Amino acid sequence: MTRTIVIDPVTRIEGHAKISVFLDEQGNAHEARFHVVEYRGFEKFCEGRPFTEMAGITARICGICPVSHLLASAKTGDKILAVKIPPAAENLRRMMNLAQIIQSHALSFFHLSSPDFLLGWDSDPAQRNVFGLIAADPETARAGIRLRQFGQQIIEWLGARKIHAAWTVPGGVRSPLSEEGLAWIRDRLPAELATVRATFDRFKRLLDQELREETQVFGDFPSLFMGLVADNGDWEHYGGHLRFVDSTGQIVADRLSEDDYASFLGEAVEPWSYLKFPYYKPWGYPEGMYRVGPLARLNVCDRIGTAEAEAERQELRDRAGGTVNASFLYHYARLVEILAGLEKIAEMVEDPNLQTGSLRSRAAVNCLEAVGVSEAPRGTLFHHYRVDANGQIQRVNLIIATGQNNLAMNRTVTQIAQRYIRNGDVQESFLNRVEAGIRCFDPCLSCSTHAAGQMPLKIEIFDSDGELYQCLSRD
């Protein structure tokens, strides 16, 4: 009897989704689908607004990564003005983005994902969350909370608010970093560096002793990877150019401009998901599947550019035998990027040019269409605006990191289902693992579909005639 298992919705991710697993006649999984059941709408109601408001408007897409939209939108606005922003403004924008990467990765690693591998896949779902982690391992939970607080507080020092700061604007930024803020960052850096070093040690022990199977099963397959790199090939999160590499590390395309994204990125649609399926156009759909985000950024760059983080990147590559194809190691990559962010911020606060000179370039509308790109914590983010001569938005297209990982997330849940569902036997541990496979990518579905929500869990199993065979639910 053919059955369909539906996990609806998926828990401990940001947004609304469900998972369907299709079983063959023997009760073995042969395909799985990651459905995004939110609707897209944000792009449409931006039409008619002044482009100068877009940074503040699009930041409201999500409370987890508003900084990412602030920066991508402001960079698009810079191009509409046709200005080069002052060096100090770029430095401060970069600092805010590093702080965003730190706080978001800390949230993903400690709050959303670590309960799976620290408390166990078979532990009680009601306890397998950040509150269960606080009860079982309060020091680890506190360390993660402090690390996230560090990133959020830097955002507040810069923008006066932790969330939706109206600070980054077309042409630059509104205000400098205060001396009090500089002193606070310097004072906190040693403790945050110690936290991430200790977390590396613990996570590596888990990888060596308890998580070998997950590394092999949670999305380990060949694909392309895309991300920004600096002109010298260094890890980049704000500027530079786009690069694609394949699963062996060979460069497929380099020095691509975001202005030409439509020539190399396609966006397919499927009737069972509101989330689009971006792909690398020269390879076609779905063969042009690619991944973005922390793992992709570490794969596409030649080096990090800071000593400790580069050593950790090299160890990660050594563990993988070169290019890292296992999606479970997104967690490792997040730790590498947290360390890189802390090291780079430590360098920036000692740079006398951090706040020297003007913070904003001013001009009128000089370009009617522009594309801005930046690296959000979850991956490469594109903002594409078309305006009229008065700067009113005529059209908006947002290509979000989570969407670009859509094909890979679907491949991941299929791989997990094929490993753990045999002869129709569906264990609670499978449900935990398939959700955890999605959490490797840390999807932000509110960004990708521009809505928000909460996550209980529902599983429906259908027979080959489409009749409801079994229903399981978890609040």
Secondary structure, DSSP 8 states (H G I E B T S, - for coil): ---EEEE-S-SSSBS-EEEEEEE-TTS-EEEEEEEE-S---HHHHTTTSBGGGHHHHHGGG-SSSHHHHHHHHHHHHHHHHT----HHHHHHHHHHHHHHHHHHHHIIIIIIIHHHHHH-TTS-TTTSSHHHHHHH-HHHHHHHHHHHHHHHHHHHHHHSSSSS-TTEETTEES----HHHHHHHHHHHHHHHHHHHHHHHHHHHHHHHT-HHHHHHSSB---EEEEEE-TTSBB-SSSSEEEEE-TTS-EEEEEE-GGGHHHHEEEE--TT-SS-EEEEGGG-TTTT-EE-SHHHHHHH-SB-SSHHHHHHHHHHHHHHTSS--BGGGHHHHHHHHHHHHHHHHHHHTT-TTTT-S-SB-------SEEEEEEEETTEEEEEEEEE-TT-BEEEEEEE-HHHHTHHHHHHHHHHHHHHH-BTTB--HHHHHHHHHHHHTT--BHHHHHS------EEEEEE-TTS-EEEEEEE-
